[in-house]
Amino acid sequence: MSKSPFHEPQCHALLPTAGSGSRFGGSIPKQFQLLGGKPMLAYSLEAFNQTPEICTTWVGVSPSLMDSPLLAELSAQYLGVQFQASGGPTRQETVCNTLRLMLESGIPETDWVLVHDAARPGITPRLIEKLVAAVKAASEGGLLAIPVADTLKRTSPNSAVAGNLVRVETTVSRAQLWQAQTPQMFGLKVLYEALEQGILAGADITDEASAMELQGYKPLLIEGAIQNLKVTHPADWDLMQSLLLSQYKSDGSS
């Protein structure tokens, strides 16, 4: 759909949630497991719902979960959220499928889309607003990220010793290195085309920014926050609960 000359680009959120969470474990995907008494996905939905700049929120779900009681409960609680059976075998395919549905629904192709990992429940309206303001001011896409603080070590395919033990090959300078987070914010159609082309080419696409980089773009880095970490392993769960508890205590006392 073409943009009207008078159309002011709006912002939309997209959360891919079709992953199985195999590294995390559990009988249901981690994004639907209860964290602090509610599904982990709910924290991100609430953050986007509380951000005035976000017009619509789309969630790409595995088709097998569309009729589940879990999804029915979330749909009833978040009436404005578009839950779509657009989940694919990979994260990038889920995002690409959902972007296609957004375009087909009539959302202008020059609108902005913020893609966010549901496994990052520490996202806040303040961080979302910071990203939106920076990207809109520069009129080019960007993502939340934090400077790498730890010393980095590189191994090699031949560095295995025994079991899970490996030897250090070299130390990597952390200068000018950033750890990518989400949301990652880009134009709707340009992101869709970048992902579609990357998938067709069999490229190693690890996030939306990497798909854009393959097309020659150099996304902006907007400093995020440590609390916006990704819950990947069981050890992350307790840490995230502590961070969320601390966050809500701080919000309540302000």
Steps between C-alpha positions, in 0.01 A plus 500: 500500500643838402540784742284811475706819466341613825545178693709526815669161550361317802665238723395138539637223721569144384583216740601163349398230750505180296824365646498181705749625758686168482808637679282610790297184555145452622181355355393829338704770321678726750317813381176352635642370829409691816756754616404688814146369474428573133615379157839645408350633175261718702779729622591602146136540397442731796809707421388560141138562606624769739706674231290771327710487180399138431185479285462123466667188637533178301604163641617220271392170654552137405181376326488211748447744788223710349227298673678461833344625827820697565455705185127540561575649841756744359265596215224580749735707715663693214206569269690729263782254431502318166590134561583340165575140400809624318758294684763335283784254557743783579476836674573693183228313311250579776590869479486498121161324494357746751635801311328367188168482685549854629554628146200304372284648776555847356764639733699753295830354380693803628375458858749391764505153658671416830590130518547377856594167658225376731780348710610852600236582765712780647409739218336822621299782337793732576741287295248467215445876495878559499539278193204656317620855565854428378395313187236755401741789555758338273244360253690172487468164669666399823500268796555494873842368600750524783880532484677171570644513853659156534836383370439282194688179419507326162540125455539296183352176363816322618504646853289232671678324789249262660129507564392865491854631558669709233822701484529873433642586158512875551345793686270723294500873563160617621562855376220608265306176564132515594256229608181522297164513674145558385281676400656555160319769301488528120267599219233234447553423132880538493531257791262253337698510175833468682381193692338344195817538293722378783288190555495419128879536489544271802685776686588472868243747637517521878288814543321765295805727497715228340243464219513875443881498508502243219314758289760766568333679792690607811243509783531740791593369844293650782620410848262263674516358853637192673150417630391444138684168495381194312378203702669212319608249765334393829765694693368821342155446649578581864709798397214638291253453785731697731542778244125525438427506874754778547358692203141487625603598852680800355199593284268470796707727717543772239 
